[in-house]
Amino acid sequence: QVQLVESGGGSVQAGGSLTLSCGVSGYTGGRYCLGWFRQTPGKEREAVATIDSDGSTNYARSVKGRFTISQDSGKKSLILQMHNLKAEDTEMYYCGARVGYGGAWCYVANIRWHDFDYWGRGTQVTVSS
């Protein structure tokens, strides 16, 4: 059973930066896809960045060049560095895990939130203009 716990959200002015972390535990090996998603009430949860077990990363067009997803060397943490934040980045952010998939199955354009097996509880990011 994979467990995910997000931290690092908060409030920042437009143009600022935040770093989100997601502690990952219970992983027992094999291919996987980890992702950061975001959601506002009434809208579907959308993927913003993914990384697979080979270290390949993929980004939504809206965040490419501003956000960077990474894992620590021990694969115990999933990181999302966010720069040049905009008001429209204001959402609840979640980390998710999908076990047994990687490669093209981990591309932002190819995934849906309901494909993911495990979720954290989320952390709020608020960007004021």
N, C-alpha and C positions, 0 to 999 in steps of 0.2 A: 504494500500500500504506500503510494507516494504521497508525501505531505508537503504542502507549499505554504509559506508564510511571507507575505509582502511587508515591506517597510520603506520609509523614506519619502512618502508623499508630504505635501504641505502647500503653502501659499507662496507665490513668487510673482514679481512684476513681469510684464511682457519684456522679452529679450533676455530674461534670466535663465538660470540653469537649475536642474534638480537631478538627483540620482536615485533611482528606485532599486531596491534589492529584494530578492526572493530567496529565502532559505529553502533548499531542497533536501528532503530526507526520505528514506525508504526505497531508494532506487537500487535495483538488484542486478542491473546490467542489461545489455541489448540495445537496440536502436531506440531512439526517442526523438521527439520534437518538443522543444520548449518554446513558449511564446508569451509575449506581453500583449494584452488586449485592453481595450477601453470601452466604456459604456456610459451613456447618459440614460436616465429614466425614460422609458418609452421607446427606446431604440435598441436595435440588435447589437450585441457585443461584437466588436470588430477587432481584427488582429492588426497590430501596428508593427511588430517585429518578431522574427522567429530565429531560432538557432537549432541545428540538429546535432546528433551525436558525433558527426564528422567535423563539426565546427563551422559548417556553412551557415551564413546569415542571409536574411531576406527582410525587406522593409516595405511598408505601405508607401505609396507615392507621397502622401501628405507629410511624412516624417523623414523621408530619405534625405540625408545630408545634415539632419539636425539631431537625430537619435542614433545611439549606438548600443547594440545588444551584445552581451558577452557573458562568459562563464568564468569562474575562478578555476585554477588548475585542478583543484580537487573535486570539481563539479558539484560543490555543495551550495553554491550561490549562483543565481541568475541576476545579471545587472542590466539596468537600462539607464544609460546616460542621456539626458535630454538637455539640449542647448537651444538658444534662440526661441524660447517658448512663446507661444501665441495664445491669445484668449481662447481660441477654438480648441486648444489642447486641454481645456478644463473638462475633466471627466474622472470617473472612478477607474483606476487601473488594476488589472488582475493579471497574475501569472498563471499559465496553464501548462499541463503536460499531457502529451500523447505518447503512449508507450508502443514500441514495435514499428514505428514509422519514421522515415527520414527522407532526405533527398527532395524530389519534387513534391512529395506528400507534405512537405514542410514549407512550401512556398506560400507567402501571404495570399496570393491570388487564388490558391487552390484549396485553402482550408476554410472551414466553418467552425464556429465556436463549439457547436454541439459534437464535433468530432473528437474533442479533447476529453480525457478521462478524469483528470484531476485539476482542482482549482484551489487557489488561495481565496481569502475573504475580501481582498481588495484594499487599495489605499487611494485616498482622494488627492488629486492634483488640481489646484486652483490657480489660474493665471489671470492677474488683473491687468487691464489695459490702461 
